[in-house]
Amino acid sequence: MRKINFRYNKNTPTLLHIMVIIGIVIGILLCYEFLIYLGFASTNEPQYFKDHPKHAVYLIFGLIPISMLVPFWIVFKFWSREDEEAELELYDDYAILKMKNEKIKIQKGELEIKFPQPQAILYTTYILKLPEQKIVLVGSLKEKRKSKLSLNIAIKELSAYEKRKYLKKINLFKQ
């Protein structure tokens, strides 16, 4: 028996996408509210922007990237701290995956590992398909700075338990 400890992010990529979209929408709404507060939406513009129209253009177009990048940075910081540890015990004909206070037994030949394409730049995603369930594992963002992620090592070891598609030998001269 061998044990492999690895880190993974407990959130799914779908949650990250939803958080980024909500963050960008909130950022754009805050940008719009700020422009209303400055008086851009009313017919009576502030005197400063009447005197310096270039500054108004710089302010409007400068707020757009800020309203998109700041929410993305906040979401990234929130999402990157959601790491958990898991353990993989490897035996000769089965493996046990211990994660989220549950044990999942993986029989040799019952596992299918998928590497979804396209992959994100910030994280790596693996999908483990078992006959009774599907597990999505996302690489740790805290470990991303290291050369080898512990999740990648665990998946490499677990690939020995993957379902193989062997061709059956057919005897054509059977009598």
C-alpha positions as CSV (number, residue, x, y, z in Angstrom):
1,M,0.0,0.0,0.0
2,R,1.2,3.5,-0.9
3,K,-0.3,6.8,0.3
4,I,-0.3,10.0,-1.6
5,N,-1.4,13.2,-0.1
6,F,-2.5,16.0,-2.4
7,R,-4.2,19.4,-2.4
8,Y,-7.1,20.4,-4.6
9,N,-9.5,23.3,-4.8
10,K,-12.9,22.5,-3.4
11,N,-14.8,24.8,-5.8
12,T,-15.7,23.8,-9.3
13,P,-14.8,25.7,-12.4
14,T,-18.5,26.5,-12.9
15,L,-18.6,28.3,-9.6
16,L,-15.6,30.4,-10.6
17,H,-17.2,31.4,-13.9
18,I,-20.4,32.4,-12.1
19,M,-18.4,34.4,-9.6
20,V,-16.4,36.2,-12.3
21,I,-19.5,37.1,-14.3
22,I,-21.3,38.4,-11.2
23,G,-18.2,40.3,-10.1
24,I,-17.9,42.0,-13.5
25,V,-21.6,42.9,-13.6
26,I,-21.3,44.4,-10.1
27,G,-18.2,46.3,-11.2
28,I,-19.9,47.7,-14.3
29,L,-22.9,48.8,-12.2
30,L,-20.6,50.5,-9.7
31,C,-18.9,52.2,-12.5
32,Y,-22.2,53.4,-13.9
33,E,-23.3,54.6,-10.4
34,F,-20.0,56.5,-10.0
35,L,-20.6,58.3,-13.3
36,I,-24.1,59.2,-12.2
37,Y,-22.8,60.5,-8.9
38,L,-20.3,62.7,-10.8
39,G,-23.2,64.1,-12.8
40,F,-22.5,62.6,-16.3
41,A,-26.0,61.3,-16.7
42,S,-27.7,64.6,-16.0
43,T,-28.1,67.5,-18.4
44,N,-26.3,69.7,-16.0
45,E,-22.7,68.5,-16.3
46,P,-20.1,69.4,-13.7
47,Q,-18.2,72.6,-14.6
48,Y,-14.8,70.8,-14.3
49,F,-15.6,68.4,-17.1
50,K,-17.1,71.2,-19.3
51,D,-13.7,72.9,-19.0
52,H,-11.6,69.7,-19.4
53,P,-13.6,67.3,-21.7
54,K,-10.5,65.1,-22.2
55,H,-10.4,64.3,-18.5
56,A,-14.0,63.1,-18.8
57,V,-13.1,60.7,-21.6
58,Y,-10.1,59.5,-19.7
59,L,-12.2,58.9,-16.6
60,I,-14.9,57.0,-18.4
61,F,-12.5,54.8,-20.4
62,G,-10.2,54.4,-17.4
63,L,-13.1,53.1,-15.2
64,I,-13.9,50.3,-17.6
65,P,-10.8,48.2,-17.1
66,I,-10.8,49.0,-13.4
67,S,-14.4,47.8,-13.1
68,M,-13.5,44.5,-14.8
69,L,-10.1,43.8,-13.2
70,V,-10.8,44.6,-9.6
71,P,-13.7,42.2,-9.3
72,F,-11.7,39.5,-11.1
73,W,-8.8,40.0,-8.6
74,I,-11.2,39.8,-5.6
75,V,-12.8,36.6,-7.0
76,F,-9.3,35.1,-7.7
77,K,-8.2,35.8,-4.1
78,F,-11.4,34.3,-2.7
79,W,-11.2,31.2,-4.9
80,S,-7.5,30.5,-4.3
81,R,-8.0,30.2,-0.6
82,E,-10.5,27.4,-0.8
83,D,-8.0,24.5,-0.9
84,E,-8.5,21.2,0.8
85,E,-6.3,18.1,1.3
86,A,-7.1,14.6,0.2
87,E,-5.4,11.3,0.5
88,L,-5.1,8.5,-2.1
89,E,-4.3,5.0,-0.9
90,L,-3.1,2.7,-3.6
91,Y,-3.4,-1.1,-3.4
92,D,-2.8,-3.8,-6.0
93,D,-6.3,-4.1,-7.3
94,Y,-8.1,-1.1,-5.9
95,A,-7.5,2.5,-4.6
96,I,-9.2,4.5,-1.9
97,L,-9.7,8.2,-2.3
98,K,-10.3,10.0,1.0
99,M,-11.8,13.5,0.5
100,K,-14.5,15.7,2.0
101,N,-14.9,13.2,4.9
102,E,-15.8,10.3,2.6
103,K,-14.0,7.3,1.3
104,I,-14.4,6.4,-2.4
105,K,-13.3,2.9,-3.4
106,I,-11.9,2.7,-7.0
107,Q,-11.6,-0.8,-8.4
108,K,-8.9,-1.3,-11.0
109,G,-10.5,-1.0,-14.5
110,E,-13.6,0.9,-13.4
111,L,-12.0,4.4,-13.5
112,E,-12.1,6.8,-16.4
113,I,-9.9,10.0,-16.2
114,K,-10.8,12.9,-18.4
115,F,-8.8,16.0,-19.1
116,P,-11.3,18.5,-20.3
117,Q,-10.3,20.7,-23.2
118,P,-9.7,23.6,-23.4
119,Q,-8.0,24.0,-20.0
120,A,-7.9,27.2,-18.1
121,I,-4.7,29.1,-17.7
122,L,-4.9,29.4,-13.9
123,Y,-5.8,25.9,-12.9
124,T,-6.0,22.3,-14.1
125,T,-9.2,20.3,-14.1
126,Y,-9.6,16.5,-14.0
127,I,-12.8,14.5,-14.2
128,L,-12.8,11.1,-12.6
129,K,-15.7,8.9,-13.8
130,L,-16.7,5.9,-11.8
131,P,-19.7,3.7,-12.5
132,E,-21.7,5.3,-9.7
133,Q,-20.4,8.9,-9.6
134,K,-18.4,11.6,-11.2
135,I,-15.7,13.6,-9.3
136,V,-14.3,16.9,-10.5
137,L,-10.9,17.8,-9.1
138,V,-9.4,21.2,-9.6
139,G,-5.7,21.9,-9.0
140,S,-4.6,24.0,-6.1
141,L,-3.8,27.6,-6.9
142,K,-1.5,27.9,-3.9
143,E,0.6,25.1,-5.3
144,K,0.6,26.6,-8.8
145,R,3.9,28.3,-8.2
146,K,5.6,25.0,-7.5
147,S,7.0,23.0,-10.4
148,K,5.0,19.8,-9.6
149,L,1.4,19.9,-8.4
150,S,0.5,17.2,-5.9
151,L,-2.8,16.6,-7.7
152,N,-0.9,15.9,-11.0
153,I,1.3,13.4,-9.2
154,A,-1.8,11.7,-7.7
155,I,-3.6,11.6,-11.0
156,K,-0.5,10.1,-12.7
157,E,-0.5,7.3,-10.0
158,L,-4.2,6.8,-10.3
159,S,-4.0,6.4,-14.1
160,A,-2.8,2.8,-13.5
161,Y,-6.4,2.1,-12.3
162,E,-7.9,3.5,-15.4
163,K,-10.2,1.5,-17.7
164,R,-8.3,0.1,-20.6
165,K,-9.8,-0.6,-23.9
166,Y,-8.3,-3.9,-25.0
167,L,-9.1,-5.6,-28.2
168,K,-10.3,-9.1,-27.8
169,K,-8.4,-11.7,-29.7
170,I,-10.5,-13.5,-32.1
171,N,-9.6,-16.9,-33.4
172,L,-10.8,-17.0,-37.0
173,F,-9.7,-20.6,-37.5
174,K,-11.8,-22.0,-34.6
175,Q,-13.4,-25.3,-35.5
